[in-house]
Amino acid sequence: MKNYSFKELLFTALLASVLTAVIAGGFSIFSAGGGSAFGGDFFQKVPFLNKFFESKQATTTPQGINPKPSAELYKPLDYEDKVISAVKSASPAVVAITISKNVPIIEQCPYNPFSNLPPEFQQFFGQNLQFYQPCQKGTKLQEVGGGSGFVISSDGLILTNKHVVADTAAEYTVFTNDGKKYPAKILARDPNIDIAVMKIDAINLSKVKLGNSDSIQVGQAAIAIGNALGEFRNTVSVGIVSGLSRNITASGGGVSESITGVIQTDASINPGNSGGPLLNLRGEVIGVNTAMVQGAQNIGFSIPINQVKEIINNVSAVKS
């Protein structure tokens, strides 16, 4: 049997104690400051232990997971940048329109259904019976509908659909993107296409940029903004131009109208979006949202803006 020296026995005992501590999961050999209870040069004398502890400290984060993801991962794509920029450019000029009207106040009023009978017959039906029927007790101004529009001049000209402001007995209120409220006056309702121009008393308003609808192509991006369902202001939907030069018959509110040469888009157009703008990726208005197909999936229509420019010019000339 080999005889071991005292130093060899001492080193073996120390090595065994360290391995026992490691296997048991104990790292008490390190001080709070990260140093070693055995001295700074101990692991240099036992290289494989030094490497063992270094690997334990270096794998606190699971492999393949970056603890600080690069900001590049969340940077919008080029297409998204253009959509965001177009919406930011046009949204301040998009308005919500509410329609208010005096409607009757209906209450339940008492009445006697036997009042036309001779008195000798009325006594057989009792004197304490109570009968009620609906009756009108005056009127009240109440919101009855809504739509969208957009500012075309900084002094308050607003473009919308004719069917949004068709009721001559109604009152119209415009809510701008910054939350301000204005009574509106109807300046013109075009007899040929579904377009109207209204005016509010305001200055320094943000206005849209008008594009060229003659240059649009099927498949290009389209962005619709409007007061969806008359409740969700400045709702944005994105799609493409699905077709050009469509001829449709639109109906609503008891009125039916044929509209020719309109743009078809799959950007969602909901009730309340009528009168809002259809944009290209430059934030320019290429159409006025006017109708949708009930029961279909995202088939909407917009009046090309080039059909509307003459109306805008005529109203602007009269106003000035």
Secondary structure, DSSP 4 states (H G I P E B T S, - for coil): -PPPPHHHHHHHHHHHHHHHHHHTT--TTB-TTS-BTT-TTHHHHSHHHHHHHHHHHHTSSPTT--SS--GGGGSPPHHHHHHHHHHHHHGGGEEEEEEEEEEEEEEEEEE-TTTTS-HHHHGGG-SS--EEEEEEEEEEEEEEEEEEEEE-STTSEEEE-TGGG--TTSEEEEE-TTS-EEEEEEEEE-SSSS-EEEE-S-SS---PEE--GGG--TTSEEEEEEEETTTEEEEEEEEEEEEEEEEEEEEETTEEEEEEEEEEE-S---TT-TT-EEE-TTSEEEEEEEEE-TTSSS-EEEEEGGGTHHHHHHHHHHH-
